[in-house]
Amino acid sequence: MLVAFTVENWKSYHESTTLSMVADRSRRHADTLASPKYYKGLHILPIAAFYGGNAAGKTNLLDALRFVQEFVSHGYQDAMSIPVEPFVSGAEDDGTVSFSVQMLVEQPKGSFCPARGIQPELIYQLDFDVTRMGVTYESLSWYDSKQQAHTLYTRDEYGEVEFSDEMVAKLDEKTANLLGAIAVGTGPRRLFLTNAAGQGQRVFLPVYEWFQNVLRNASTSMKSARVTDFMDDAKYSEQFGRIMHALGTGVDRIELERIDVEALPQELQPVVQGLTSQIDGDAMMQFMGSDTRYGDPSIRIYTVQLQNGAPIVRRVQTYRNGKAFGLYRESSGTRRLLEILPVFFDLWLHANRVWTLDEVEREFHTDMTKELLQGFLDGCTADTRTQVLLSTHDLMLMDQDIFRKDEIIIVERNAAGESTLNAIGDYAGIRNDLDLRRSYLDGRFGGKPSIDSTEFKEAIDVCSEEK
């Protein structure tokens, strides 16, 4: 789980800004809070909902997490420029962007454990500074049961890695020498953590795998291959249909329907041939395309697999009242729901995931969005380790019957273009029966779009005059 995330000099975040997922003392929805046994008294929020005007910085914050996930997982080749986006101001800027991620990490049996006894999970903190040219600072720490930080290693602007005495004392000579060699061979555009995991060193593997496997991003343009992966399983395909029907889409069944390769539009047949050469074993690959033969630009989802060396093509098909209807004929909201269902399956099944989800309500009715999120929150307990960080403009969700006060984050951008974060729980005098929507619209929490009605009316009048 994400415990805290700090970013500085990234896009609209100029000053050091921290998102804390540590719950306050409120007892509202306390049964949904994660409570690691090793850290007595620590409770972690399962959800954070970001509100604010357009261009306030909600997406920028989620983009920062996406960048961190990709950079830690892969890094960049030495000849490539790192795609960091520093805050743009009139002053000279050195272009250094700083990130700090504090996370609760599962410790698999047999893995390196810096704590005295074997613990099933520990809190780690990864800090790094990066420019377009390379990493200028990196450190990894862990937290003990009293939430005191212990440094494992640091890396300076020259690429020199120094291991703490505490860390060295826990390593055998062979491992220590190997880590030293990996440190020397780490390029400027890659973290030492990333290189160590890539070289097969298992000491920091649980931390690396948290970034690679746990932290996930679902963009607004997501075309998830996991949709067809799920649908290839009859159990999940049936479940998809039941969920979509229950949510009022009119779809009562959805499945992968086999079609002849020759029946595909002419322009898609080379796509199938190209994918066929890439398929390994019984793997399934997904592609998308439209049927322009009939002037239909609507996108269809197809899959390709091999059977006895020949390609088997199927397409996603929806059914209404027992009859084939076609995904391409469904509303944009229904198609969006299908794309995003694998994310919510992770949430409902409480997989060990931290999902970031931008504009969760896009193309959804409020009731549908509420049902999707409530299905997740209803299953959260002290022992679950699933989270979702989402941005939204849907004020009907700003409800204390759904969220805790500290789970609602107001994002605001000042006149200098700098974004800030403020949890509603940080404001004094917020009663449990307070109408948060009314208070937000009245401007109590900030985060409203800065609209100049007089200027807007004048602009409209000018347009009318020109016409």
C-alpha positions, -999 to 999 in steps of 0.1 A, spaced: 0 0 0 10 36 -5 17 53 28 28 87 15 40 103 -17 60 135 -19 67 154 -51 86 186 -58 92 206 -89 70 184 -111 46 200 -136 23 223 -115 38 211 -81 66 236 -74 71 233 -37 74 200 -19 39 186 -17 29 154 2 -1 131 -2 -5 112 30 -26 80 31 -23 77 69 -57 80 85 -65 106 111 -82 98 144 -117 99 130 -138 68 137 -159 72 106 -156 41 84 -128 30 106 -135 -7 97 -122 0 62 -87 11 73 -57 -12 68 -39 -19 100 -4 -35 98 2 -56 129 39 -46 131 31 -9 132 8 -5 162 -16 24 159 -9 30 121 -40 30 99 -39 34 62 -66 48 39 -79 25 12 -89 54 -11 -82 90 -20 -106 111 -41 -91 143 -56 -114 172 -63 -106 205 -79 -112 228 -109 -100 220 -143 -62 223 -146 -58 223 -108 -32 196 -109 -52 164 -102 -39 146 -133 -4 160 -127 -2 142 -94 -13 109 -108 11 114 -137 39 118 -112 31 84 -97 29 69 -132 64 83 -140 78 70 -108 63 35 -115 78 34 -150 112 49 -140 117 25 -111 105 -5 -132 127 2 -162 149 33 -161 162 47 -194 191 40 -217 222 62 -212 217 78 -246 181 88 -238 167 120 -222 146 112 -191 111 126 -197 108 146 -164 86 178 -166 98 204 -141 77 232 -129 78 261 -154 84 295 -139 100 327 -149 131 321 -127 161 300 -136 154 264 -128 180 235 -125 153 211 -137 157 187 -107 126 169 -98 123 152 -64 102 122 -55 97 103 -22 75 72 -20 67 56 13 50 22 9 39 -9 29 57 -38 12 50 -75 15 80 -95 26 79 -130 10 94 -158 30 131 -162 25 135 -126 13 161 -102 29 145 -86 60 163 -56 76 142 -58 107 153 -79 137 127 -106 133 110 -119 102 81 -96 93 54 -103 68 54 -66 57 75 -35 62 74 1 54 101 13 30 109 47 16 125 54 -17 138 89 -24 154 101 -56 162 134 -75 163 133 -112 169 156 -141 166 150 -178 202 139 -178 202 115 -149 197 106 -113 214 131 -89 204 115 -56 189 82 -44 183 66 -10 163 36 4 152 34 40 130 11 61 109 19 92 109 -1 124 79 -8 147 83 27 163 82 42 128 118 53 131 137 54 97 168 33 91 189 41 60 199 11 38 219 30 12 224 64 -4 237 74 -38 252 108 -46 253 130 -77 285 113 -89 268 79 -88 287 67 -57 266 43 -36 272 41 1 257 13 22 249 20 59 267 1 86 234 -15 96 230 -28 60 265 -41 57 262 -60 90 233 -80 76 250 -90 43 274 -118 37 307 -109 20 297 -123 -14 264 -104 -15 281 -72 -3 308 -74 -31 282 -82 -57 261 -52 -47 292 -30 -48 299 -41 -84 263 -35 -94 265 0 -79 296 8 -99 279 -4 -131 247 16 -126 242 41 -154 232 77 -147 197 73 -161 187 43 -139 182 39 -102 206 15 -83 174 -2 -71 164 -9 -107 198 -21 -117 202 -44 -87 168 -61 -94 177 -63 -132 210 -80 -123 191 -107 -103 200 -94 -69 172 -103 -45 181 -81 -15 158 -52 -26 135 -73 -48 103 -69 -26 107 -31 -30 113 -32 -67 84 -56 -72 61 -32 -54 67 -7 -81 66 -32 -109 36 -53 -99 16 -34 -72 15 2 -83 -7 4 -114 -20 32 -137 -53 32 -155 -53 62 -179 -85 78 -194 -76 63 -228 -70 28 -214 -75 0 -238 -69 -28 -214 -56 -61 -228 -67 -76 -195 -104 -73 -207 -99 -101 -232 -76 -120 -209 -105 -121 -184 -130 -130 -211 -110 -160 -222 -120 -175 -189 -157 -186 -191 -162 -179 -154 -151 -143 -156 -169 -137 -190 -201 -148 -174 -194 -125 -144 -187 -96 -167 -221 -100 -183 -239 -102 -149 -221 -71 -137 -229 -51 -168 -266 -62 -167 -268 -53 -130 -255 -18 -136 -283 -11 -161 -264 -11 -194 -289 -35 -211 -261 -60 -218 -270 -95 -206 -241 -114 -219 -206 -108 -233 -182 -132 -249 -154 -137 -274 -170 -147 -307 -150 -165 -333 -149 -151 -368 -132 -161 -400 -100 -143 -408 -113 -137 -444 -143 -119 -429 -120 -92 -414 -117 -59 -432 -88 -60 -457 -67 -35 -438 -68 -57 -406 -56 -89 -422 -19 -78 -423 -23 -70 -386 -34 -105 -379 -4 -119 -400 20 -96 -381 7 -107 -347 7 -144 -357 45 -142 -362 49 -128 -326 26 -153 -307 45 -176 -284 27 -209 -276 -9 -205 -266 -6 -168 -258 -34 -145 -268 -28 -111 -283 -53 -82 -286 -57 -56 -313 -83 -30 -322 -98 -19 -355 -128 -5 -373 -148 -18 -402 -144 10 -428 -161 -11 -456 -194 2 -444 -182 36 -434 -183 26 -397 -155 42 -377 -165 25 -345 -137 5 -329 -139 -33 -323 -118 -54 -301 -102 -86 -315 -80 -113 -302 -56 -137 -320 -44 -171 -309 -27 -200 -327 -43 -234 -331 -23 -260 -350 -2 -232 -364 -32 -213 -378 -45 -180 -364 -78 -181 -345 -95 -147 -345 -123 -137 -320 -140 -104 -313 -157 -90 -282 -195 -94 -287 -223 -81 -265 -258 -96 -263 -291 -80 -255 -322 -100 -248 -302 -131 -259 -293 -117 -294 -260 -105 -306 -258 -67 -305 -221 -57 -310 -197 -38 -287 -192 -12 -314 -229 -3 -312 -229 1 -274 -228 35 -258 -194 50 -250 -202 46 -213 -208 8 -217 -176 5 -236 -157 24 -210 -172 2 -183 -159 -29 -201 -124 -14 -204 -123 -5 -167 -139 -37 -152 -105 -55 -148 -94 -26 -125 -124 -30 -104 -121 -68 -103 -87 -62 -87 -104 -38 -62 -134 -60 -54 -112 -92 -51 -87 -72 -30 -56 -81 -50 -24 -65 -37 -27 -34 -60 -25 3 -58 -45 17 -87 -44 53 -100 -76 62 -119 -81 96 -136 -116 109 -141 -133 78 -127 -168 91 -135 -161 98 -172 -191 87 -192 -207 71 -161 -239 80 -143 -233 90 -106 -252 59 -94 -230 36 -114 -197 52 -102 -210 51 -66 -219 14 -69 -185 5 -84 -166 23 -56 -189 11 -28 -184 -25 -39 -147 -19 -32 -151 0 1 -176 -25 15 -149 -52 14 -120 -32 29 -108 -44 63 -78 -41 86 -62 -70 67 -68 -59 31 -40 -42 12 -58 -27 -18 -60 10 -27 -73 33 -54 -63 69 -59 -88 87 -82 -96 121 -96 -132 131 -101 -156 161 -106 -186 142 -94 -198 162 -64 -225 136 -57 -197 114 -45 -185 140 -20 -205 123 7 -195 112 42 -216 82 38 -191 71 11 -158 86 20 -140 97 52 -131 133 54 -94 125 52 -101 106 20 -113 137 1 -84 158 -12 -89 193 -26 -64 202 -53 -60 239 -59 -38 260 -82 -28 295 -72 -22 326 -93 15 316 -97 4 282 -112 14 262 -82 -8 232 -71 -14 223 -35 -32 195 -17 -55 198 13 -76 170 28 -110 180 41 -101 163 73 -75 189 79 -101 216 83 -113 224 118 -150 219 128 -160 194 101 -189 176 117 -199 141 105 -233 154 94 -219 184 75 -231 187 39 -196 186 22 -210 194 -12 -227 226 -1 -196 237 18 -174 230 -12 -196 249 -35 -197 278 -10 -159 279 -13 -151 268 23 -124 243 11 -112 261 -20 -104 241 -51 -132 257 -72 -125 269 -108 -116 305 -110 -142 318 -134 -146 355 -141 -183 358 -150 -180 394 -161 -151 387 -184 -169 356 -198 -200 376 -205 -180 403 -222 -163 377 -244 -196 363 -254 -209 398 -262 -178 404 -284 -185 371 -303 -221 382 -308 -210 416 -321 -185 401 -346 -212 378 -359 
